[in-house]
């Protein structure tokens, strides 16, 4: 039997390191996507970490909901109060905090300094069941949500995105979910 030289041993080690790195990167790339949040509030997911990510429910077979953007229909926000972000720049008029949201109901409110607000509807059983954006027209937003609830409770988040894509001006509403 021939002896293995130091050069051959180093080559074998380098090949193993390259293969292990490639396998790790492939595994990381193939994992399901994670939607990041800046919220410090607990979520419906059992694996919530402060400032970390919420796992998307896209791989669970759960159908994502949608919204019909009403382009800021302001007819129903005149003189109404709602729940506002800490900055006061986003206010959700409907649904009311601790109210009930049923598929087909309208989410509406006001936003200053933004051309769009984002929404995320979280079901306490399966996580995110609807998310998207609503246009802000003359300071108001409005959209008819369509979703399939798997729990009777959840949370609606409405927020804006800054230039770096980070969530700002967040309003979180604990709500009941109707069928």
Backbone as ProteinMPNN parsed JSONL, in Angstrom:
{"seq_chain_A": "XXXXXXXXXXXXXXXXXXXXXXXXXXXXXXXXXXXXXXXXXXXXXXXXXXXXXXXXXXXXXXXXXXXXXXXXXXXXXXXXXXXXXXXXXXXXXXXXXXXXXXXXXXXXXXXXXXXXXXXXXXXXXXXXXXXXXXXXXXXXXXXXXXXXXXXXXXXXXXXXXXXXXXXXXXXXXXXXXXX", "coords_chain_A": {"N_chain_A": [[0.83, -1.183, 0.0], [0.444, 2.209, -0.718], [1.68, 5.263, 0.707], [-0.242, 8.022, 1.895], [0.126, 11.299, 0.961], [0.785, 14.502, 2.574], [-0.251, 16.563, 1.021], [-2.283, 15.263, -0.389], [-4.001, 14.621, 1.69], [-4.747, 17.178, 2.593], [-6.045, 18.049, 0.277], [-8.21, 16.262, 0.201], [-9.556, 17.017, 2.543], [-10.237, 19.676, 1.893], [-11.991, 19.221, -0.277], [-14.063, 17.911, 1.083], [-14.924, 20.005, 2.794], [-15.839, 21.882, 0.896], [-17.932, 20.411, -0.298], [-19.614, 20.044, 1.949], [-20.263, 22.709, 2.54], [-21.612, 23.417, 0.184], [-23.829, 21.662, 0.348], [-25.057, 22.644, 2.662], [-25.737, 25.299, 1.857], [-27.489, 24.717, -0.263], [-29.547, 23.45, 1.155], [-30.413, 25.572, 2.84], [-31.349, 27.351, 0.881], [-33.494, 25.941, -0.147], [-35.392, 25.917, 1.839], [-38.624, 26.891, 3.178], [-39.936, 30.229, 2.585], [-39.447, 33.049, 4.799], [-41.338, 35.493, 6.32], [-40.444, 38.581, 7.467], [-40.8, 40.503, 10.503], [-41.136, 43.507, 12.392], [-42.415, 43.615, 14.684], [-42.996, 43.419, 18.191], [-44.86, 41.915, 19.368], [-46.457, 38.854, 20.304], [-47.137, 36.167, 18.047], [-49.418, 34.169, 16.048], [-48.051, 31.918, 15.44], [-46.294, 29.132, 16.782], [-43.58, 29.254, 16.869], [-42.64, 31.829, 17.261], [-40.362, 34.541, 17.437], [-39.031, 37.347, 19.039], [-38.796, 40.133, 16.979], [-37.933, 38.522, 14.993], [-38.754, 36.14, 12.524], [-41.881, 35.393, 10.962], [-43.19, 32.363, 10.055], [-44.305, 31.634, 6.847], [-47.523, 30.51, 5.788], [-47.643, 29.214, 3.408], [-46.799, 26.667, 2.607], [-48.452, 24.916, 3.897], [-50.748, 24.121, 2.788], [-52.784, 25.872, 3.112], [-55.054, 28.12, 1.816], [-54.243, 31.277, 0.628], [-55.682, 34.401, 1.435], [-57.27, 37.31, -0.052], [-57.625, 40.751, -1.164], [-59.934, 43.181, -2.303], [-59.071, 46.132, -3.56], [-60.415, 49.17, -2.702], [-59.556, 51.608, -3.439], [-59.189, 53.683, -1.523], [-61.775, 54.533, -0.673], [-63.434, 56.919, 0.914], [-65.868, 57.411, 2.051], [-66.936, 56.282, 4.37], [-65.275, 56.912, 6.519], [-65.42, 59.415, 7.58], [-65.303, 61.422, 10.361], [-65.205, 59.231, 12.106], [-63.692, 57.359, 14.745], [-60.85, 55.313, 15.507], [-58.4, 52.724, 15.856], [-55.134, 53.693, 16.354], [-51.738, 53.872, 15.093], [-48.672, 54.141, 17.009], [-47.386, 56.437, 16.154], [-49.476, 57.82, 15.077], [-49.893, 58.016, 12.399], [-51.149, 56.02, 10.944], [-54.425, 54.862, 11.022], [-56.826, 52.516, 11.891], [-60.107, 52.175, 11.133], [-62.128, 50.357, 10.713], [-61.971, 46.878, 10.881], [-63.22, 47.172, 14.276], [-61.186, 47.267, 17.241], [-60.975, 44.198, 18.922], [-63.27, 43.458, 17.668], [-65.234, 41.62, 15.213], [-64.169, 40.026, 12.268], [-65.246, 39.086, 9.173], [-65.042, 37.068, 6.242], [-65.283, 38.967, 3.325], [-65.848, 41.322, 4.566], [-64.991, 44.817, 5.019], [-61.858, 46.379, 5.354], [-60.811, 49.406, 6.606], [-59.543, 52.763, 6.791], [-57.365, 55.485, 7.773], [-54.411, 57.092, 6.507], [-51.452, 58.931, 6.726], [-49.031, 60.531, 4.718], [-48.338, 58.322, 3.155], [-48.512, 56.209, 0.282], [-49.518, 53.757, 0.168], [-50.811, 51.152, 2.261], [-50.019, 48.213, 4.104], [-51.445, 45.026, 4.805], [-51.954, 42.31, 7.09], [-53.438, 39.365, 7.862], [-53.838, 37.268, 10.505], [-54.475, 34.059, 11.501], [-55.272, 32.379, 14.465], [-54.854, 29.624, 14.503], [-53.508, 28.686, 12.123], [-51.766, 30.646, 11.218], [-50.651, 33.202, 8.958], [-53.256, 34.144, 6.888], [-54.121, 35.885, 5.006], [-52.745, 38.538, 3.107], [-51.38, 41.64, 1.937], [-51.455, 44.669, -0.064], [-52.979, 47.932, 0.172], [-54.157, 50.702, -1.584], [-53.62, 54.144, -0.774], [-55.672, 56.848, -0.953], [-56.17, 60.218, -1.094], [-55.616, 60.286, 1.65], [-57.009, 58.113, 2.739], [-57.73, 54.587, 3.092], [-59.091, 51.503, 1.873], [-60.412, 48.252, 1.683], [-61.866, 45.209, 0.571], [-61.802, 42.247, 2.217], [-61.057, 38.863, 1.483], [-61.062, 35.648, 2.73], [-60.249, 32.472, 4.286], [-61.072, 31.395, 7.321], [-59.569, 29.515, 9.948], [-59.692, 29.434, 12.583], [-61.39, 30.874, 15.436], [-60.447, 33.217, 16.347], [-57.99, 35.839, 15.943], [-55.525, 38.04, 14.488], [-55.243, 41.282, 13.092], [-52.961, 43.056, 11.268], [-52.021, 46.261, 10.281], [-49.988, 48.341, 8.403], [-47.261, 50.504, 7.337], [-44.569, 50.602, 4.925], [-41.165, 51.478, 5.17], [-38.507, 53.207, 3.345], [-36.507, 51.28, 3.349], [-37.881, 48.959, 3.367], [-38.842, 48.126, 5.797], [-41.254, 47.463, 8.363], [-43.417, 49.992, 9.501], [-45.274, 52.309, 11.556], [-47.243, 50.588, 12.651], [-50.391, 49.059, 13.258], [-51.983, 46.913, 15.404], [-54.578, 44.68, 15.717], [-56.435, 42.722, 17.821], [-58.772, 40.315, 16.96], [-61.993, 38.776, 16.385], [-62.717, 36.025, 14.26], [-64.917, 35.432, 11.681], [-67.024, 33.092, 9.89]], "CA_chain_A": [[0.0, 0.0, 0.0], [1.212, 3.444, -0.777], [1.382, 6.263, 1.734], [-0.963, 9.213, 1.455], [0.932, 12.485, 1.271], [0.102, 15.614, 3.241], [-0.967, 17.292, -0.018], [-3.509, 14.513, -0.675], [-4.885, 14.763, 2.866], [-5.287, 18.537, 2.536], [-6.987, 18.073, -0.845], [-9.418, 15.533, 0.616], [-10.242, 17.865, 3.528], [-10.831, 20.795, 1.165], [-13.14, 18.717, -1.027], [-15.135, 17.673, 2.064], [-15.432, 21.3, 3.24], [-16.602, 22.455, -0.214], [-19.175, 19.638, -0.419], [-20.466, 20.343, 3.103], [-20.758, 24.074, 2.351], [-22.608, 23.363, -0.89], [-25.029, 21.006, 0.861], [-25.684, 23.578, 3.592], [-26.344, 26.38, 1.089], [-28.634, 24.17, -0.99], [-30.607, 23.23, 2.137], [-30.926, 26.885, 3.236], [-32.07, 27.917, -0.255], [-34.717, 25.176, -0.409], [-36.35, 26.067, 2.932], [-39.732, 27.789, 2.864], [-39.583, 31.611, 2.87], [-39.839, 33.606, 6.079], [-41.714, 36.906, 6.266], [-39.886, 39.251, 8.647], [-41.622, 41.513, 11.142], [-40.466, 44.291, 13.424], [-43.33, 43.609, 15.817], [-42.562, 42.78, 19.428], [-46.018, 41.196, 19.862], [-46.502, 37.431, 19.978], [-47.947, 35.873, 16.869], [-50.167, 32.923, 16.094], [-47.144, 30.79, 15.264], [-45.676, 28.667, 18.006], [-42.142, 29.481, 16.81], [-42.418, 33.271, 17.217], [-39.225, 35.107, 18.143], [-39.121, 38.802, 18.977], [-38.026, 40.752, 15.921], [-37.506, 37.486, 14.057], [-39.622, 35.946, 11.379], [-43.084, 34.585, 11.001], [-43.173, 31.454, 8.925], [-45.451, 31.745, 5.957], [-48.326, 29.289, 5.757], [-47.809, 28.82, 2.018], [-46.539, 25.247, 2.404], [-49.321, 24.111, 4.739], [-51.973, 23.814, 2.066], [-53.764, 26.884, 3.442], [-55.252, 29.073, 0.734], [-54.059, 32.668, 1.03], [-56.796, 35.272, 1.106], [-56.969, 38.45, -0.906], [-58.445, 41.929, -0.909], [-60.293, 44.036, -3.417], [-58.709, 47.49, -3.166], [-61.457, 50.142, -3.021], [-58.861, 52.854, -3.783], [-59.345, 54.721, -0.518], [-63.155, 55.004, -0.539], [-63.456, 57.64, 2.191], [-67.233, 57.744, 2.44], [-67.326, 55.784, 5.687], [-64.314, 57.241, 7.568], [-65.634, 60.797, 8.035], [-65.684, 61.613, 11.759], [-65.112, 58.032, 12.921], [-62.417, 57.115, 15.408], [-60.414, 53.931, 15.377], [-57.176, 52.389, 16.556], [-54.038, 54.331, 15.634], [-50.355, 53.51, 15.375], [-48.059, 55.012, 18.012], [-47.068, 57.708, 15.494], [-50.717, 58.449, 14.656], [-49.927, 58.139, 10.937], [-52.088, 55.024, 10.408], [-55.568, 54.584, 11.893], [-57.769, 51.542, 11.363], [-61.453, 52.509, 11.585], [-62.891, 49.112, 10.691], [-62.807, 46.492, 12.013], [-62.885, 47.73, 15.577], [-60.377, 46.412, 18.101], [-61.763, 43.133, 19.555], [-64.466, 43.2, 16.872], [-65.194, 40.401, 14.413], [-63.932, 40.218, 10.845], [-65.745, 37.964, 8.382], [-64.672, 37.173, 4.833], [-66.182, 39.876, 2.623], [-65.893, 42.595, 5.28], [-64.077, 45.844, 4.539], [-60.87, 46.992, 6.231], [-60.699, 50.777, 6.147], [-58.947, 53.684, 7.744], [-56.656, 56.645, 7.244], [-52.944, 57.05, 6.57], [-50.84, 60.167, 6.253], [-47.67, 60.41, 4.218], [-48.086, 57.028, 2.505], [-49.345, 55.941, -0.891], [-50.054, 52.402, 0.318], [-50.652, 50.451, 3.534], [-49.976, 46.761, 4.0], [-52.241, 44.343, 5.825], [-51.636, 40.902, 7.319], [-54.459, 38.747, 8.702], [-53.244, 36.082, 11.126], [-55.411, 33.13, 12.12], [-54.588, 31.804, 15.622], [-54.527, 28.207, 14.294], [-52.594, 28.364, 11.021], [-50.869, 31.751, 10.88], [-51.081, 34.197, 7.982], [-54.247, 33.637, 5.936], [-54.297, 36.896, 3.962], [-51.833, 39.673, 3.226], [-51.25, 42.398, 0.701], [-51.405, 46.114, 0.05], [-54.155, 48.723, -0.194], [-53.79, 52.056, -1.959], [-54.105, 55.272, 0.025], [-56.117, 57.915, -1.832], [-56.613, 61.364, -0.289], [-55.455, 59.984, 3.069], [-57.813, 56.99, 3.218], [-57.594, 53.283, 2.441], [-60.255, 50.64, 2.039], [-60.334, 47.026, 0.892], [-62.755, 44.108, 0.949], [-60.967, 41.06, 2.424], [-61.577, 37.509, 1.24], [-60.168, 34.707, 3.396], [-60.862, 31.302, 4.916], [-60.606, 31.303, 8.707], [-59.444, 28.173, 10.532], [-59.865, 29.649, 14.022], [-62.401, 31.897, 15.707], [-59.746, 34.434, 16.761], [-56.76, 36.131, 15.218], [-55.008, 39.399, 14.591], [-55.078, 42.041, 11.863], [-51.906, 44.064, 11.314], [-52.016, 47.225, 9.18], [-48.739, 49.073, 8.584], [-46.613, 51.034, 6.144], [-43.181, 50.178, 4.752], [-40.272, 52.603, 4.914], [-37.684, 53.059, 2.145], [-35.696, 50.069, 3.467], [-38.779, 47.813, 3.383], [-39.17, 47.759, 7.171], [-42.598, 47.821, 8.791], [-43.523, 51.164, 10.368], [-46.641, 52.791, 11.817], [-48.08, 49.38, 12.739], [-51.585, 48.935, 14.102], [-52.323, 45.511, 15.602], [-55.906, 44.518, 16.3], [-56.919, 41.38, 18.155], [-60.12, 40.264, 16.413], [-62.658, 37.497, 16.166], [-62.819, 35.691, 12.832], [-66.176, 34.786, 11.361], [-67.031, 32.255, 8.687]], "C_chain_A": [[0.869, 1.238, 0.0], [0.772, 4.395, 0.332], [0.65, 7.443, 1.122], [-0.143, 10.425, 1.89], [0.091, 13.55, 1.975], [-0.747, 16.391, 2.241], [-2.296, 16.587, -0.336], [-4.506, 14.637, 0.478], [-5.541, 16.143, 2.855], [-6.311, 18.651, 1.413], [-8.291, 17.39, -0.478], [-10.229, 16.373, 1.602], [-10.922, 19.039, 2.827], [-12.056, 20.367, 0.365], [-14.321, 18.481, -0.081], [-15.756, 18.988, 2.54], [-16.295, 21.938, 2.147], [-17.934, 21.734, -0.374], [-20.141, 19.955, 0.727], [-21.062, 21.745, 2.98], [-21.84, 24.117, 1.275], [-23.904, 22.74, -0.424], [-25.785, 21.935, 1.815], [-26.404, 24.696, 2.835], [-27.556, 25.901, 0.302], [-29.815, 23.978, -0.043], [-31.232, 24.56, 2.562], [-31.769, 27.509, 2.131], [-33.413, 27.218, -0.474], [-35.741, 25.277, 0.715], [-37.46, 27.016, 2.518], [-39.394, 29.21, 3.293], [-40.117, 32.068, 4.218], [-40.149, 35.084, 5.878], [-41.247, 37.561, 7.556], [-40.87, 40.275, 9.203], [-40.771, 42.275, 12.141], [-41.301, 44.329, 14.69], [-42.703, 42.913, 17.014], [-43.689, 41.937, 20.028], [-45.939, 39.728, 19.458], [-47.412, 37.211, 18.788], [-48.692, 34.569, 17.079], [-49.251, 31.714, 15.963], [-46.497, 30.425, 16.582], [-44.185, 28.959, 18.027], [-41.799, 30.965, 16.724], [-41.165, 33.632, 17.994], [-39.297, 36.61, 17.984], [-38.21, 39.34, 17.89], [-37.56, 39.767, 14.875], [-38.482, 37.352, 12.928], [-40.871, 35.17, 11.727], [-42.974, 33.631, 9.83], [-44.437, 31.612, 8.125], [-46.214, 30.435, 5.971], [-48.467, 28.757, 4.341], [-47.592, 27.329, 1.789], [-47.45, 24.351, 3.236], [-50.6, 23.715, 4.024], [-53.072, 24.818, 2.343], [-53.855, 27.871, 2.289], [-55.092, 30.488, 1.274], [-55.276, 33.479, 0.6], [-56.345, 36.418, 0.236], [-57.845, 39.625, -0.494], [-58.745, 42.623, -2.222], [-60.055, 45.461, -2.955], [-59.796, 48.456, -3.64], [-60.877, 51.522, -3.298], [-59.186, 53.989, -2.827], [-60.728, 55.29, -0.381], [-63.343, 55.605, 0.852], [-64.854, 57.869, 2.732], [-67.58, 57.321, 3.857], [-66.349, 56.16, 6.793], [-64.501, 58.639, 8.13], [-66.092, 60.815, 9.49], [-65.602, 60.382, 12.637], [-63.738, 57.945, 13.571], [-62.077, 55.645, 15.247], [-59.194, 53.697, 16.23], [-56.009, 52.897, 15.728], [-52.691, 53.743, 16.021], [-49.796, 54.483, 16.401], [-47.751, 56.39, 17.427], [-48.322, 58.493, 15.12], [-50.86, 58.55, 13.147], [-50.856, 57.127, 10.273], [-53.171, 54.792, 11.454], [-56.47, 53.591, 11.189], [-59.129, 51.851, 11.987], [-62.299, 51.235, 11.672], [-61.994, 47.996, 10.191], [-62.338, 47.164, 13.299], [-62.019, 46.74, 16.344], [-61.304, 45.478, 18.872], [-63.101, 42.894, 18.866], [-64.307, 41.889, 16.117], [-65.031, 40.772, 12.951], [-64.352, 38.941, 10.128], [-65.303, 38.162, 6.94], [-65.723, 37.994, 4.098], [-66.325, 41.215, 3.314], [-64.815, 43.534, 4.738], [-63.152, 46.296, 5.664], [-60.699, 48.413, 5.716], [-60.104, 51.647, 7.238], [-58.26, 54.839, 7.044], [-55.151, 56.444, 7.39], [-52.406, 58.361, 6.02], [-49.428, 59.876, 5.782], [-47.342, 59.093, 3.548], [-49.004, 56.872, 1.302], [-49.975, 54.555, -0.814], [-49.855, 51.949, 1.759], [-50.629, 48.965, 3.226], [-50.891, 46.187, 5.074], [-51.773, 42.889, 5.9], [-52.691, 40.369, 8.283], [-53.912, 37.418, 9.194], [-54.33, 35.316, 11.859], [-54.668, 32.456, 13.28], [-54.245, 30.322, 15.457], [-53.439, 27.986, 13.267], [-51.631, 29.478, 10.663], [-51.481, 32.677, 9.85], [-52.05, 33.572, 6.981], [-54.565, 34.654, 4.844], [-53.297, 38.008, 4.203], [-51.732, 40.378, 1.89], [-51.196, 43.881, 0.972], [-52.706, 46.755, -0.39], [-53.692, 50.145, -0.491], [-54.393, 53.093, -1.029], [-54.416, 56.404, -0.936], [-56.702, 59.017, -0.96], [-56.616, 61.039, 1.201], [-56.268, 58.819, 3.588], [-57.495, 55.716, 2.442], [-58.813, 52.434, 2.756], [-60.082, 49.412, 1.152], [-61.232, 45.941, 1.457], [-61.914, 42.831, 1.018], [-61.734, 39.773, 2.137], [-60.589, 36.534, 1.859], [-60.968, 33.516, 3.915], [-60.26, 31.153, 6.299], [-60.578, 29.844, 9.15], [-59.6, 28.228, 12.045], [-60.941, 30.706, 14.21], [-61.768, 33.205, 16.157], [-58.477, 34.611, 15.94], [-56.34, 37.564, 15.427], [-54.916, 40.012, 13.194], [-54.002, 43.077, 12.101], [-52.056, 44.955, 10.089], [-50.816, 48.125, 9.431], [-48.274, 49.656, 7.258], [-45.202, 50.458, 6.083], [-42.326, 51.413, 4.504], [-39.422, 52.306, 3.677], [-36.808, 51.813, 2.165], [-36.556, 48.8, 3.501], [-39.145, 47.327, 4.776], [-40.572, 48.242, 7.526], [-42.545, 49.01, 9.747], [-44.998, 51.478, 10.579], [-47.633, 51.637, 11.956], [-49.237, 49.52, 13.718], [-51.881, 47.435, 14.189], [-53.659, 45.423, 16.318], [-56.178, 43.046, 16.579], [-58.383, 41.344, 17.712], [-60.669, 38.844, 16.466], [-62.737, 37.282, 14.675], [-64.117, 34.937, 12.612], [-66.081, 33.973, 10.083], [-67.759, 32.935, 7.56]], "O_chain_A": [[1.91, 1.285, 0.655], [-0.356, 4.333, 0.821], [0.893, 7.814, -0.026], [0.231, 10.547, 3.057], [-1.139, 13.502, 1.97], [-1.847, 16.831, 2.575], [-3.317, 17.248, -0.529], [-5.712, 14.744, 0.256], [-6.745, 16.266, 3.081], [-7.346, 19.292, 1.591], [-9.367, 17.888, -0.811], [-11.455, 16.432, 1.505], [-12.069, 19.362, 3.14], [-13.056, 21.083, 0.338], [-15.456, 18.819, -0.414], [-16.976, 19.081, 2.675], [-17.363, 22.475, 2.439], [-18.964, 22.381, -0.566], [-21.341, 20.115, 0.505], [-22.238, 21.946, 3.283], [-22.864, 24.78, 1.443], [-24.979, 23.235, -0.762], [-27.014, 22.002, 1.776], [-27.556, 25.006, 3.139], [-28.553, 26.617, 0.214], [-30.951, 24.303, -0.388], [-32.456, 24.665, 2.638], [-32.795, 28.13, 2.412], [-34.367, 27.844, -0.937], [-36.855, 24.775, 0.57], [-37.28, 27.843, 1.625], [-38.651, 29.399, 4.255], [-41.112, 31.543, 4.717], [-39.336, 35.833, 5.337], [-41.63, 37.12, 8.639], [-41.672, 40.844, 8.463], [-39.797, 41.742, 12.673], [-40.939, 44.997, 15.659], [-41.969, 41.936, 16.864], [-43.506, 41.314, 21.074], [-45.415, 39.398, 18.394], [-48.345, 37.979, 18.553], [-48.611, 33.947, 18.138], [-49.634, 30.605, 16.333], [-46.189, 31.292, 17.4], [-43.571, 28.92, 19.093], [-40.761, 31.32, 16.165], [-40.925, 33.101, 19.078], [-39.597, 37.1, 16.896], [-37.013, 39.054, 17.868], [-36.849, 40.152, 13.947], [-38.99, 38.353, 12.423], [-40.895, 34.388, 12.677], [-42.688, 34.062, 8.713], [-45.527, 31.713, 8.688], [-45.623, 29.369, 6.144], [-49.335, 27.921, 4.091], [-48.159, 26.776, 0.848], [-47.241, 23.139, 3.278], [-51.449, 23.039, 4.604], [-54.192, 24.645, 1.862], [-52.838, 28.397, 1.837], [-55.729, 30.856, 2.26], [-55.829, 33.259, -0.478], [-55.183, 36.491, -0.165], [-58.688, 39.514, 0.396], [-57.918, 42.649, -3.134], [-60.748, 45.952, -2.064], [-60.066, 48.551, -4.837], [-61.618, 52.501, -3.383], [-59.43, 55.118, -3.252], [-60.861, 56.452, 0.001], [-63.404, 54.881, 1.846], [-65.002, 58.476, 3.792], [-68.435, 57.94, 4.489], [-66.569, 55.757, 7.935], [-63.805, 59.017, 9.072], [-67.153, 60.282, 9.814], [-65.904, 60.474, 13.827], [-62.744, 58.403, 13.008], [-62.932, 54.834, 14.89], [-58.978, 54.396, 17.22], [-55.895, 52.579, 14.544], [-52.517, 53.196, 17.11], [-50.383, 55.539, 16.639], [-47.845, 57.397, 18.128], [-48.248, 59.697, 14.873], [-51.842, 59.109, 12.657], [-51.306, 57.353, 9.149], [-52.876, 54.555, 12.625], [-56.839, 53.788, 10.032], [-59.29, 51.798, 13.206], [-63.089, 51.068, 12.601], [-61.321, 48.155, 9.173], [-61.214, 47.656, 13.392], [-62.101, 45.53, 16.13], [-62.313, 45.924, 19.419], [-63.968, 42.209, 19.408], [-63.36, 41.139, 16.352], [-65.664, 41.704, 12.454], [-63.869, 37.853, 10.441], [-65.2, 39.295, 6.469], [-66.92, 37.741, 4.235], [-66.862, 42.156, 2.73], [-63.862, 43.104, 4.09], [-63.597, 46.563, 6.78], [-60.469, 48.615, 4.524], [-60.15, 51.324, 8.425], [-58.532, 55.134, 5.88], [-54.684, 55.724, 8.273], [-52.851, 58.839, 4.977], [-48.717, 59.069, 6.381], [-46.165, 58.772, 3.384], [-50.138, 57.349, 1.31], [-50.846, 54.21, -1.613], [-48.869, 52.306, 2.403], [-51.158, 48.521, 2.207], [-51.084, 46.795, 6.126], [-51.274, 42.32, 4.929], [-52.821, 40.872, 9.399], [-53.564, 36.547, 8.397], [-55.016, 35.857, 12.727], [-53.539, 32.002, 13.095], [-53.416, 29.808, 16.208], [-52.533, 27.185, 13.494], [-50.736, 29.253, 9.848], [-52.689, 32.914, 9.861], [-51.716, 32.598, 6.307], [-55.215, 34.312, 3.857], [-53.027, 38.381, 5.344], [-51.972, 39.783, 0.84], [-50.925, 44.309, 2.094], [-53.442, 46.207, -1.211], [-52.919, 50.722, 0.275], [-55.521, 52.948, -0.557], [-53.533, 56.873, -1.655], [-57.621, 58.776, -0.178], [-57.512, 61.464, 1.931], [-56.227, 58.548, 4.788], [-57.052, 55.76, 1.295], [-59.478, 52.625, 3.775], [-59.656, 49.525, 0.003], [-61.342, 45.778, 2.672], [-61.376, 42.384, 0.006], [-62.9, 39.625, 2.504], [-59.398, 36.583, 1.549], [-62.197, 33.55, 3.973], [-59.082, 30.824, 6.44], [-61.44, 29.048, 8.78], [-59.637, 27.192, 12.71], [-61.354, 31.357, 13.251], [-62.469, 34.202, 16.333], [-57.965, 33.672, 15.332], [-56.732, 38.219, 16.393], [-54.554, 39.333, 12.233], [-54.105, 43.886, 13.022], [-52.202, 44.454, 8.975], [-50.636, 48.622, 10.543], [-48.819, 49.345, 6.199], [-44.703, 49.9, 7.061], [-42.704, 52.291, 3.729], [-39.599, 51.27, 3.035], [-36.402, 51.332, 1.106], [-36.03, 47.696, 3.647], [-39.697, 46.238, 4.927], [-41.021, 49.288, 7.056], [-41.741, 49.038, 10.679], [-45.861, 50.971, 9.863], [-48.744, 51.709, 11.432], [-49.088, 50.021, 14.832], [-52.014, 46.766, 13.164], [-53.851, 46.009, 17.383], [-56.152, 42.222, 15.665], [-59.153, 42.243, 18.049], [-59.932, 37.864, 16.574], [-62.814, 38.24, 13.907], [-64.387, 33.932, 13.269], [-65.157, 34.153, 9.289], [-67.865, 32.377, 6.468]]}, "name": "protein", "num_of_chains": 1, "seq": "XXXXXXXXXXXXXXXXXXXXXXXXXXXXXXXXXXXXXXXXXXXXXXXXXXXXXXXXXXXXXXXXXXXXXXXXXXXXXXXXXXXXXXXXXXXXXXXXXXXXXXXXXXXXXXXXXXXXXXXXXXXXXXXXXXXXXXXXXXXXXXXXXXXXXXXXXXXXXXXXXXXXXXXXXXXXXXXXXXX"}
